[in-house]
Amino acid sequence: MVSSEIEICNQAALLLADNTISDFSENSVTAKLANAFYKQSRDAVLRLHTWNFAIMRVKLAPDAAAPAFGYSAAFTLPVDCLRILDVGISAYKVERRKILCDSTSINLKYVFKNEDVTEYDSLFVDTLAAYIAFKMSYPRTRSNEVKKTMFDTFKSLLPLARNIDGQEEPQDTIGDFPFIDVRSR
């Protein structure tokens, strides 16, 4: 288990056969690139899947001001919301970080910007490190071949990490339909 953002960035640096760092403020190319790419890369990889360690549930109250037309209420998304998973209603629109609908409250389930690296799944860490290495690769090496290799590494890790993370939840069911009972007899 990693204990810091620096450890994740060092994994990325090692994938590039680069020097490791001890702080983002170091006066090195690796530290400057890690600092430039870490947060955006973390948020991008978090958006790619419904990672169990990055799901949040909140009940939202409507904003004081309703939309000008079309819907009776607007709900401002939480600042840490990276991706909406469920709103609890079927008819809504998302515009400018607001959920517009005709409801008096909503139950929002979303992927949040989890900044606590100690909660990260180890396969997520590997995937994030590979993505950071991909982002750092061309500025660090000036090689499109290395950049492609790092992207291929990321692409191979992402499905594995998503699959394992998804296996920690119960299987979705179709429901209690009679034809399913007949098939099992």
C-alpha positions in Angstrom: 0.0 0.0 0.0 1.3 3.5 -0.9 1.4 6.2 1.7 2.0 9.3 -0.5 1.5 11.0 -3.8 5.3 11.0 -4.1 5.4 7.2 -4.0 3.0 7.0 -6.9 5.0 9.5 -8.9 8.2 7.5 -8.1 6.5 4.4 -9.5 5.9 6.4 -12.7 9.5 7.6 -12.7 10.8 4.1 -12.3 8.7 2.9 -15.3 10.6 5.5 -17.3 13.9 4.4 -15.8 14.1 7.9 -14.3 15.4 9.2 -11.0 13.0 9.2 -8.0 12.0 12.3 -6.0 11.4 13.1 -2.4 9.3 16.2 -2.9 7.3 17.9 -5.6 9.3 21.1 -5.0 12.6 19.6 -5.8 14.6 21.4 -8.5 14.5 18.5 -11.0 12.8 17.8 -14.2 11.1 14.7 -12.7 9.7 16.6 -9.8 8.5 19.4 -12.0 6.8 16.9 -14.4 5.3 14.9 -11.5 3.9 18.0 -9.9 2.5 19.2 -13.2 0.8 15.9 -14.0 -0.2 14.2 -10.8 -3.5 15.8 -9.8 -5.0 16.0 -13.3 -3.9 12.4 -14.0 -5.4 11.2 -10.7 -8.7 12.8 -11.5 -8.7 11.5 -15.0 -8.1 7.9 -13.9 -10.7 8.2 -11.1 -13.3 9.3 -13.8 -12.6 6.1 -15.8 -14.3 3.7 -13.5 -16.6 3.5 -10.4 -13.7 2.7 -8.1 -15.1 1.4 -4.8 -12.8 3.6 -2.8 -14.0 6.7 -4.6 -17.8 6.6 -4.3 -19.7 9.1 -2.2 -23.4 9.4 -1.4 -25.1 12.7 -0.4 -28.6 14.1 -0.3 -28.7 17.5 -2.0 -31.1 20.3 -1.3 -32.1 22.7 -4.2 -30.3 25.9 -4.8 -32.1 29.1 -3.8 -32.4 30.2 -7.5 -34.3 27.9 -9.9 -33.4 27.7 -13.6 -34.9 30.3 -15.8 -37.0 27.8 -17.6 -37.5 24.1 -18.3 -37.0 22.8 -14.7 -38.3 23.8 -11.3 -35.0 23.2 -9.4 -31.2 23.3 -9.7 -28.8 21.4 -7.5 -25.1 22.4 -7.4 -22.8 19.4 -7.6 -20.3 19.0 -4.8 -16.9 20.5 -5.4 -15.3 17.1 -5.3 -17.7 15.5 -7.8 -15.7 14.0 -10.7 -18.5 11.8 -12.2 -22.2 11.4 -11.6 -23.3 7.8 -11.1 -26.9 8.1 -9.9 -29.3 10.9 -9.1 -32.2 8.8 -7.9 -34.6 10.2 -10.5 -34.9 9.6 -14.2 -35.5 13.0 -15.7 -32.7 15.5 -15.2 -30.0 17.5 -17.1 -26.5 18.4 -16.1 -25.5 21.9 -17.0 -22.5 23.9 -15.7 -22.0 21.7 -12.6 -25.7 21.8 -11.7 -28.3 19.1 -11.9 -31.6 20.5 -13.3 -34.8 18.7 -12.5 -38.3 18.9 -11.1 -37.6 17.4 -7.7 -37.3 18.9 -4.2 -34.3 16.9 -3.2 -32.0 14.3 -4.9 -29.9 11.5 -3.6 -26.6 11.8 -5.5 -24.1 8.9 -5.9 -20.9 10.0 -7.5 -17.2 9.4 -8.0 -15.4 11.9 -5.8 -11.9 13.3 -5.9 -10.5 11.0 -3.3 -7.1 12.5 -2.3 -6.3 10.0 0.4 -3.8 7.7 -1.2 -4.0 5.2 1.7 -7.5 4.3 0.5 -6.4 3.5 -3.0 -6.5 0.0 -4.3 -3.1 -1.4 -5.3 -4.1 -2.0 -8.9 -5.5 1.5 -9.1 -2.1 2.8 -8.0 -0.3 0.7 -10.7 -2.7 2.1 -13.3 -2.4 5.7 -12.1 1.4 5.4 -12.1 1.4 4.0 -15.6 -0.9 6.9 -16.7 1.5 9.5 -15.1 4.4 7.8 -16.8 2.6 8.1 -20.1 2.0 11.8 -19.5 5.6 12.3 -18.4 7.2 10.2 -21.1 7.5 12.5 -24.0 8.6 15.6 -22.1 11.1 13.5 -20.2 12.5 11.3 -23.1 11.4 13.1 -26.3 10.6 9.6 -27.6 7.3 8.7 -29.2 8.2 5.0 -28.9 8.5 5.4 -25.1 5.3 7.3 -25.0 3.5 4.6 -26.9 5.0 1.9 -24.6 3.8 3.8 -21.5 0.3 4.2 -23.0 0.2 0.5 -23.9 1.2 -0.3 -20.3 -1.6 1.9 -19.0 -4.1 0.4 -21.4 -3.2 -3.1 -20.3 -3.5 -2.3 -16.6 -6.8 -0.4 -16.7 -9.1 -3.3 -17.6 -7.5 -5.6 -15.1 -7.8 -3.0 -12.3 -11.5 -2.2 -13.3 -12.3 -5.9 -13.4 -10.9 -6.8 -10.0 -12.5 -3.6 -8.4 -15.9 -4.6 -10.0 -15.7 -8.1 -8.6 -16.0 -6.7 -5.1 -19.7 -5.9 -5.6 -22.6 -8.3 -6.0 -23.7 -9.2 -9.4 -26.5 -7.2 -11.0 -29.7 -9.2 -11.3 -32.3 -9.0 -13.9 -35.1 -9.4 -11.4 -37.6 -12.0 -10.4 -38.9 -13.1 -13.8 -40.8 -16.4 -14.2 -38.9 -17.3 -17.4 -35.7 -17.4 -15.4 -37.2 -19.9 -13.0 -38.4 -22.1 -15.8 -34.9 -22.2 -17.4 -33.4 -23.4 -14.1 -35.7 -26.4 -13.8 
